[in-house]
Amino acid sequence: MAIKRLSDKEAAAVNKKREERPAPAAPEKELEPTSPEEEQVWRVLEQARQNVKQIAKKELEGEVITEEILNRPLRAPK
Amino acid sequence: MKLLPRGHAYPEYGVTVSAWPSDLADIFPAPPAPAGHSWPPTQITYLGKYLQQLQCRTIVLESHYVDRDYIEDMALYYARSLRSPANYCQRLHFFTNAFEEATWRQWVSDANAGRAAEVVRELQTHYIGFCVVRPLPGSPIGRTVLATLGPASGDGRIRRFTALRDYSVHIAGMGLQISGLAFQQQDQGVSTCATTALWSSLHQVAPMEELQVPTPARITESASRYYLGEIGRWLPSGGLSISHICEATRAVGLAPLVIRGVSPDHDRAQLLGYSLSGFAPVLAIMPAAGGEGHAVCVVGLKLGDPQPHPIAALHFREAATAVLGVYVHDDRLGPYAGATIVSRTVGKPPESPQVRTGLDIVWPDGTLEPAEWYVYAMVVPVPIKLRLTIARMRQLGLYVADAAGALFPQFNRAVTLSCRYRRATEYRAAAYGYGLSDAGAYRLACEAVFSRYLGVIEISSPTGPLFDVLFDTTETDADLAVRACVRREQIPDGGETHLQAIARWLRTTAIV
C-alpha cells in the first residue's frame, strides 16, 4: 500500500479534524463503598496493602535474570 | 573364504524371574575396565537401596526391549562408535510379592485359559515399576519409573509427590500401570545432568499440553542448535547452561520460566506454587564452595506445618513455610532423592555474603551427600499461554491474606496464603464440593469465562479453605487479571459479606 503524501492544506485539514474530535471518555470514576461494612473491609484491605508493601516488592526479585545466570554451565560429573 | 553372517540373526527374547538379590549390583555385569575403575555406579547402589525401601521381593527380566529414548541416543551418537552397542535394551520389572518362574508360567497359562484379568490384577497389586537397562557399560540405568514411598515420612512430616503421571507397561501381553516420573542416568555421551533433569520435567509437563516428550538426544540437539556458549562441543555433550535449557524447552512448544534463587523464603514460595500446580521445576544448583553447577528435577515436597509470620504486625501465615525439603530426580544418585532445605550463607570476600536456599541431599539410608549445594536458579517449563507468574499473583495475595487474617480474628492469625495454578475444567468440577449456592454454582459452571489455566490464591484456615481469588493467567498484571472471588467450604458465618466487599475492591465478582 502506497503512503499518500499530504499537501500542507490537506495536513492542516486533518489536524483541524483531529482537534475537533470529542475528548476521550473520562476515566472510570473511582469506586465508592456502598455500605459502612464495605467501607470497613476496604479500609482493612488498604491497611493490609501498606503492611505488606515491603515484602511484596521482594516477590519480583526472582524475575531479574542476568546474562551470567543464563550462561552458567551445568555439568556435574556422573 | 566365507564372510561372517552379519545382521542375519534376530535378538532373542526371554522372560526370567528371580528373587531379589542381596545386592542389586550383582545382576549387572561389570564392564571390562582396569583396576581402580569405579564399579558399581552410584545409581545402581542407590536403586538397590530404594527398591529395598519399597520392599521389592521379585525381579522379572525381559531380555529384549526397544526403548524410544535409547534408540534415538543410539542413532544420534552410539551408532558411530567403534564399539557400537546393540540398539536394544533389557528391562527389569519389580514386584513386592515373592514368586518363582513356575508361578510365572502358571500365570501365563491362566491368562491363556481366559483368566487374564485376574492375573493382571494380581500382578498390578504388587507392581512397583521398571528399569530399562541400556547396553552402555558405564551408565546402564535408562528410563526408570518407580513407585514413590508413602505420604508419611516417619518423622511426622508429609511426603507430597506433585509431579507424577501414569505410565502404561506391557509384559507378556499383560498391561500394567505405574504412577511415577521417569528417571535416567546421564551417559555423558548424549546427555548430562541438565539434559536428564529437563527430560524428567518434560515427561510431566508435555503430556499436560498433549505434546510429545522429547528424547535426551532431541533435547541436546535442540538445546545446542544455535548457540554453544561455554559448553564447547555438543556431542559428546559438555553440559547445558540455563540458556540451553530454555532453548530446548521452547523447541518442545512450552515456555521456560526462569526464576533466580533469592532467599529461602522466596524460593520456598516459588517451589510450592509451581510444584502444587503439577509442574516439575528444574533446579540449577551450585556448590557453596564453588565449582561446576548441577541440575536436578523437583518431583515432590516434604511438608510440615505452616509457621507464624515472622513479622508480628501481619495477620496471616505463608503455606510455603511448611516446605521443609524437596524430592528430586538427581541423575548422580537416583529417583526421588530427599533434599532438606536449609539456610546457607554463600559468597566469599570481596563479595558480600548472602543467605541462600541450601539443599542437603540425603541418601535412602539417611547418609548426607558431602557437597553443600544452594539453589542458583530454577527453570519451570510451562504452557506458553501461562504468563502470570506465581510471584505476581503473590504480590496481590499477600495483602488479601493479611486483610483476611484481620477480618477473621477468630482464626488467631492462622489464616494461610497459598498460590498455584489449576486447570479451569478441574476447578469447575471441584467447585461442586465448595458449598456454593445454586446461583453461585451455576455462575461458576456456566457463566464465568476462564483461561485454560487459572491462577488461584487460596486463603484457608486450620479447618479448611475460606475463599479463593481466581486469575486469568494469560495476562501479566495480576491487578488486571482477577476473574472472581469464590466462597469455599469453611468460610465462617457472615464471611460472605466480607468476600463481597473484597471482590468489589478487586473490581471483580464474588461467587458465593
Interface residues (C-beta under 8 A of the other chain):
Chain A: L31 P33 T34 E37 E38 V41 W42 V44 L45 Q47 A48 R49 N51 V52 I55 A56 K58 E59 L60 E61 G62 E63 V64 I65 T66 I69 L70 N71 R72 P73 L74 R75 A76 P77 K78
Chain B: P41 S139 Q185 Q186 D187 Q188 T192 C193 A194 G229 E230 I231 G238 G239 L240 S241 I242 S243 I245 C246 V258 I259 R260 G261 V262 H266 D267 A269 Q270 A284 M286 E292 G293 H294 A295 I311 A313 L314 H315 D331 R332 Y376 A377 T389 A391 R392 R394 Q395 L398 Y399 V400 D402 A403 A406 L407 T497 H498 Q500 A501 I502 R504 W505 R507
